Amino acid sequence: MSKNKALIAMSGGVDSSIAAFLMKEVGYECVGCTMRLYNNEDAGIDVSKAGHTCCSLDDVEDARTVSYKLGMPYYVFNFSDDFNEKIIQKFIRSYERGLTPNPCIDCNRYMKFDKLFERAAVLDCDYVVTGHYARIEEEDGVFILKKALDESKDQSYVLYSMTQEQLAHTRFPLGALRKSEVRAIADRNGFVNADKPDSQDICFVPDGDYARIIELHTGKKYPCGNYVDLEGNVLGTHKGIIHYTIGQRKGLGIAFGAPRFVCGINAENNEVVLGTNEELFKRSFTVEDFNWTAGHPPCESFKCKAKIRYRQAEQPAEVRVEKDGIVSICFDEPQRAITPGQAAVLYDGDTVLGGGVIIGTRD
């Protein structure tokens, strides 16, 4: 591999474009690429009319235009089969089990930092470069994943699965910049996407209707079942568990004397558990498939901060590493809607310690 050659993941947006520009500015030989992850019909909708996603056909053309402007070779890699197997089908299986997955985390893990590294090796590139807002630093031979300096754009939460090998060969040129600075660079240099809106939706669910996409891919109609309270008393009928997630209030289709929220989903019995807002607050939960960013936990039991969703501010917690690799986390204060299937990510200041998938609460 060449120490001065980088494969730039180009989404078609301004962030990845300026990441490429900055790598060229410091002397890297750069190769642009876009991952073709799905066909428009996989989303069951005209993507151009469905909000802001990534990796659509229009995005490919924007990425190609920027690559040619920067004098970079440009490739489109068709990863649609892998994306369907590892991202879309896993997304479907999770909802069928009553979980709420985060496919963007899986896309980073299995597409950007697995498949792209394979292509980087073929193209003799030593680095994979993306437009993520995060930082990588080396301390005593260990690579550390850190928050972006612009915490309002920080994306370290979705990168917790990166390994030491991947961190050593990844560059995040935007980690020390604010979004306003990135757009200003694009504007000064005449980039076609300088004012392009940010991606906001899951790419293969551009209208946000998860249940419709699941039914589109499976060809199944999911059976109705019972709403129950925490004591198991039947409260009414739901329209299929794939329509619900923990903390949900809207769309229940049934009126109560007081607000009710989804507090649990029992896929085995096809039940949706409803309760009060107060009953959504928990302190303790367990996490599996944990990745320690440094390659190992700091110790068996320690204090740090944790966050259980992308937009949440991390909260103080105590962490215990179990013998079977499961990680137990207990917040100092109860948190609302700790949701199985979502990611829990641990922080020490601005350093990512690691993260994994929530499997259940304990209180």
N, C-alpha and C positions, 0 to 999 in steps of 0.2 A: 504493500500500500504506500501511496505517496503521502508524505507528511504535510504537503502543501496543497492537497486536493480535497475538495469537499463536495458532497452530494447535498443539494439544497432541496428540502421538501417544500414544494410550491403549491399552496392551496388556491392561488388566484387572488388572495387578499393582500392588503397592504403590508401586513406584518411579515409574512414570509418573503415578500418582495424586497423589503428593506433589509431583512436578514441577509439575503443574497447580496444586495448592494454593499452592505458593511463588510462582508467577507471578501468581496472583490477589492474594496478600498484598502484592506490590510494585506493584500497580496496573494490571496488564495486563488488557485485555479478552481473554478466552480462549475458544477454540472447541475442543471435544473431538472426537476422531475415532478410529476403529479401522479398521485395514486388514483387510478380509476377503481372505485370501490363498489359501485352499484350502478345498475341501469335505472333510468328514470321510471320505468314501469315497476321496479321493485318498490318504489315509494307510492305507487298507485295514484299519482297526481302529477300535474304539470308543475315541476319544481320552480320554473321561472315565475309562477304566480303564487308561490306558497311561502313567501318570506325569505329569510336569509339563511342559506345552508352553506355547506362547503362541498367541493369536489364535484360540482355539476359541470355540464358541458360548457357553459359560459365561463366558469372558473378556469377550465382548461385553456380556453382561448386567452384569458387575461394572463395566466401564468406563462403561456407561450410568448405572448407579446413582451412581457417583462424580461424573459430569458433572452430573447433576441436583442432587446434594447441593451442588455448588459453584455452581449457577446458570448453567452453561455450556450453550450449544447443543451438540448432539452429532450426529455423522454416522457412518455406516458406509460406507466406500468399498470397493466391490467391485473389487479388483485381481487376482482369481484368474487371469484369462487372462494378464496380464503376469507374474504370479508363476510360472505354469506354464512360460511360454516362457523367461523370463530366469533363473529359479532352478532349478526342478525339472529341466527338460530339459538345462540346462547341467550340473547335478549328474550326471545320467545319462550324458551324453556324456563327462564327465571320467572316471568309473569305467570306461567302455568303452575309454578310452585308457590305462588303467592308472594314472590319477592319483587323488589323494585330495583332493577339493575341500573348501572351507569355505563352505557355502551361507549361513551367518549373515552373513559379510562381504558377499556378493553382495546379500543382502536389504537390508542397510544402504545399500549403494551404489545399487541400482536401485529400491528401494521407498521407504525412509524419506527418502533424500536426492535422489531424482529425482521420483518420483510425488507425494510429499507437498508438495514445493515447487510443483509445478504446481497442486495444489489450494489451497495457501496463497495463490497469486496470485489465483485465482478468488474466494476468500473475503476478499480485501483484507487478508491478514495479512502482516506484515513478517518474522515469525519462525516457525520450526518449533522446537518444544520436545520433547525426549524425556527419558526417565528414565535415560539412560546415565550411568555413572560416569566422567566425563572433564571436562576444563576447556578453555575457549577464552579466550585472552588476546590483546590487540592490542599490538604493539610496532612503533613507527615505521610505522604504516599496514599492517603485515603481521599477519595473524591466525595465531596459533600454537595448535596442538592439543597439550594437555598431559595427563599422567596425572592421575587422580583423587588427591586427598589420601589417600583410603583405598586403598592399593595392593592390598589383598586383594580389592577389588571392581573394580579398574581395568579399563575396557573400551576403552582407547585403541587397543589392537591391532586391533579390528574396525572402527575408524573411519578407518584410514589413507587411504582413498580420497577423503576429503572435499576439496573444492576451496576456494580462497580465497573465492569467492562464497558457497558453502554455509556456511563457517565464519562469515562476516560476518553471516549471517542465521539462525544456530542458537543456541539456548540450552540448556545442560546445568545445570539448577539444583542437581543433586545432587553436582556435582564436588567441592565442599568439605565434604561430609558423610560420616559413616560410616553403614553400613547400619543399625546399632543406633539411630542418631539418626532415620533415616527412619522406621523402624517405631514409634519413640516418638511422633513427630509424628502418624502415622496413628492410633495408639491414643488419644492425647489428644483427637483430633478425631473419633473415632467412625467411622473409615473401615471399610467392610464387608470390605475385603481387608487389614486391618492385619497379620494373621497368615498371610496366604496364602503358601504356599511359592514359592520362586523357580522360574522356568522352567529346566529342565535339559537338555532334549533338542532336537534339530532338530525343528521343529514338524510337518513332514510325515513324519517317521520317529519317531513317539513311542515305539516299542519298541526302537529302536536297530538294527533289522534292515534295513540299507541294501539288501542284495541282494534281499530280498523286495519292497521298494518299487520297485526298478528293474525287476524282472520284472513286477510289477503294472502299471507304466506302459507298458512296451514290449511285453508279451505274449510275450517271448522267453525261451528257456532258453539260458544261455550255455554254450558247449562246454567240456568238460574239456580239459586240456592237460598238458604236462610240468612237473614240478618239475625244476629243474636247479641245479647248483652254479655257482660263479663261473667255472669253466672250461668250462661247457656240458655237463657229464656229467649224464645223466638219472638222477634220484633217485626218481621216482615220478610219480603222477598227481594233479593238482589238480582242483577241482570248478568252475572258471570264474574268470577273473581279477577279476570284480566282488566276489568274496568276500575280497579280500586288500588289505592296505596295508603300507607299509614299517614294519618293526619288529615286525610281528605274530609271535607264537609260538603262541598257542592256535588250535585249529580247523584245524590243518594236516592232520589225519587220517592221519598217517603217523609211525611211530616211528623214532627215530634213536638211536645210542649216546650222543650228546651233544645238548644243546639246539640247535635250528636256528630261525632267524628269517627272515622275508621281508626280503631285501636289495634286491630289484628286481623290477619287473614289465615284461615285454616284451610289449606288446599285439600288436605286429605278428606275432610268432611264437607268441602265446598261451602264453607261458612265465612261470612264477613262479620267481625266483631265490632260493635259500636259502643262508644262510651262518651264521657264528658271530656272537655278540653283538659281538665285537671288529670284525668286518667291517662293522658298521653305522655305525661312527664315521668321519666325514668332516670336512674343514675348509672346502673351497672349493665354491662352487655359484653358479649364475646365476639371475637373476630377470628376468621380463618384465612388461609392462603396469604399469610403475612410476609411481606418483603421488608427486611431491614436494609435501609439504603447503604449503610456502611458495611453490610455483609453479616452483621451480628447485632444483637440488642446491646444497649449500654450496660445492662445488668439484669438480674432476674426480676427485680421490683424497683420501680423508680417513679418519680413525679415528673410530669411534663404538661403540655397542653395538647388537646385533641380537638378535631373538628369532624363532624359527621355528615356534612353536606358542603358543596362547593362554596356557597355564598355565606356560610356561617363563620362568625369569628371563632377562633379556637378557644376552648375553655379549659381551666385547670382540671387535671385528672390524675389518678394513680393507676399505674400499669403493672400488671403481673404476667410474666411469661410462663405458661404452663408447660408441663413435661411433654405433652403431645403436640406442641407447636401452636396450640391455640393461645391467643392473647386475651386476657381479661382486662377490661377498662372500667374504672369507676369514676365518674365525674364528681367533683366536689359539690356541685349543685345539680339538681335534676334538670334534664334537657328534654325539650319537646320533640316527639316523633322520631325516636331512634329507629331507623328503618332497615330491616333485614334486606340484604342485597346491595345496599349503598356502601360506600367506602368510609372507613375511619382512618384518619391520617394523623400521625403524631408529630409534634413540633417541639424543639428546644430553641426558643427564641425564633430566629428566622431560618433555622436549619430543620429540614425534614428528616426525622428519624426513621420513618417507614410507615407502612399502612397495609390494610387488608380489607376483607369483605365482612360486614356485620352479619352474624348468623342468628342472633337472638338476644333478648334482654333478660335480666335476672331479677328484677324487682318491679 
